[in-house]
């Protein structure tokens, strides 16, 4: 059967949707791992002072005298 709720066309549509959702899931997983990594760097036992300074400057808008600041708008 080609048409209908359980036909070949429905199967192809669902297969395409599954593939799309799996790709989106992989992107979300990678983003989550990146966020977890950044959060771990801010924990007191493994504090990355460069990251802390970068975040403070970004959030508060501060820079050292004679420091050049590049802003990424993405």
Secondary structure, 3 states (H helix, E strand, C coil): CCCCCCCHHHHHHHHHHHHHHHHHHHHHHHHHHHHHHHHHHCCHHHCCHHHHHHHHHHHHCCCCCCCCCCCCCC
